[in-house]
Amino acid sequence: MDTISYLAQTTFPMIWPLVAVIGALIRTRHSTSRRATLETWQRWWAIVALGCGSLWITVSFVTVPDVMATAIGFDRTPFQFEIAFANLGLAVMGFRAASPSASARERVTIGLGAGMFLWGAVIGHVYQWFAHGDHAPGNTGGILLCDTLIPAVMIALAWSSQRSGGDGASSPARELTERSVR
């Protein structure tokens, strides 16, 4: 595999956090309150980084399992189907975390749930990397960053929202009040 192809494949998973950051930055560029900014960042991160990123993994493992097996440096196995549906669960949790009614506590819990799976995957990727020399683009690089950062950022944003005095959940009355204050 040539260097450019390897770099493209290994960095592709970073598209989801990158889009979430760009979207949140654009959406909050004129934000007047820390609380509204945190809410926007949490939603972008939950929908795009966790939700869409996990949905992409689901679709990839279900529709092109041979390509994904090659990308992660393994032979095709039934385990890939399980990974697909574990990621579907993460996508559903991400979309739930973006709900206006999701509290900061619920978002922390979703981040922790995602972290248990993704941080376990990081341990597996690193083990395969060092124990077996698996440098496949789907085993190292961008996927390690995504699996580490996505839950950590979700937890940090929700925790920050909770500490700033908001529970992270929106209500129509609160949104109306915040809009009239702006």
SVG drawing of the C-alpha trace seen along z (x, -y; Angstrom):
<svg xmlns="http://www.w3.org/2000/svg" viewBox="-42 -40 47 56">
<polyline fill="none" stroke="black" stroke-width="0.4" points="0.0,0.0 1.4,-3.4 1.9,-6.1 -0.8,-8.4 -3.4,-5.6 -2.4,-4.5 -2.7,-8.0 -6.1,-8.6 -7.4,-5.3 -6.0,-5.7 -7.1,-9.4 -10.6,-9.0 -12.3,-8.2 -11.2,-11.7 -13.8,-13.2 -16.6,-12.7 -15.0,-14.6 -13.7,-17.3 -17.2,-17.9 -18.5,-18.1 -15.9,-20.7 -16.4,-22.8 -20.2,-22.6 -20.2,-23.5 -17.7,-26.4 -19.8,-27.8 -23.1,-27.4 -21.7,-29.0 -19.7,-31.9 -22.3,-34.4 -23.4,-32.6 -24.2,-34.8 -24.1,-32.3 -21.8,-29.5 -24.7,-27.3 -26.1,-27.6 -22.6,-27.1 -22.1,-23.9 -25.5,-22.6 -24.6,-23.2 -21.3,-21.5 -22.8,-18.5 -25.4,-18.1 -22.9,-18.4 -20.5,-15.9 -23.3,-13.5 -24.9,-13.5 -21.9,-13.7 -18.9,-12.3 -20.6,-9.5 -23.9,-9.0 -22.8,-9.4 -19.3,-8.0 -20.8,-4.8 -23.5,-4.6 -20.8,-4.7 -18.9,-1.9 -22.2,0.1 -23.0,-0.3 -19.3,0.4 -19.1,3.7 -22.5,4.9 -22.2,3.9 -18.4,4.3 -17.2,6.8 -14.2,7.9 -13.0,4.4 -13.3,3.7 -11.5,6.9 -8.6,5.8 -8.7,2.3 -8.3,3.7 -5.8,6.3 -7.8,9.4 -9.5,12.2 -13.2,11.9 -15.1,13.3 -18.6,13.4 -17.3,11.1 -17.5,8.2 -21.3,8.5 -21.3,8.1 -19.0,5.0 -21.5,3.6 -24.4,3.9 -22.4,2.7 -21.7,-0.4 -25.4,-0.7 -26.1,-0.8 -23.5,-3.6 -25.2,-5.5 -28.6,-5.2 -27.0,-6.4 -25.4,-9.3 -28.6,-10.4 -30.4,-10.1 -27.7,-12.3 -28.5,-15.0 -32.1,-15.1 -33.2,-18.4 -34.6,-16.4 -31.3,-14.6 -29.8,-15.7 -26.1,-16.2 -26.3,-13.1 -27.7,-11.1 -25.1,-12.4 -22.3,-11.5 -23.8,-8.0 -23.9,-7.7 -20.3,-8.9 -19.3,-6.3 -21.2,-3.6 -19.5,-4.5 -16.2,-4.7 -16.5,-1.2 -16.8,0.2 -14.4,-2.2 -11.7,-2.3 -11.8,1.5 -11.3,1.4 -8.3,-1.0 -6.7,1.6 -7.3,4.3 -6.0,2.1 -2.8,1.3 -2.3,4.9 -2.6,6.0 -0.2,3.2 2.5,4.1 2.0,7.9 1.4,8.8 2.7,5.8 -0.8,5.0 -0.2,1.6 -3.3,1.8 -5.0,-1.6 -8.1,-0.5 -6.1,0.7 -3.8,-2.4 -4.0,-6.1 -7.3,-7.9 -9.4,-5.1 -7.3,-5.1 -7.8,-8.9 -11.6,-8.6 -12.1,-5.7 -10.2,-7.6 -11.5,-11.1 -15.2,-10.7 -16.4,-9.4 -13.9,-11.5 -15.1,-14.7 -18.8,-13.7 -18.1,-13.2 -16.2,-16.4 -18.8,-18.5 -21.7,-17.0 -19.7,-17.4 -18.9,-21.0 -22.5,-21.7 -23.5,-20.2 -20.9,-22.3 -22.0,-25.5 -25.4,-25.2 -27.4,-23.7 -28.5,-20.1 -27.9,-20.0 -31.6,-19.3 -33.6,-21.9 -37.1,-22.9 -39.3,-25.0 -39.7,-27.6 -36.0,-27.8 -35.2,-28.1 -37.8,-30.9 -36.3,-32.7 -32.7,-32.3 -33.8,-33.6 -35.5,-36.7 -32.4,-37.5 -30.2,-37.4"/>
</svg>
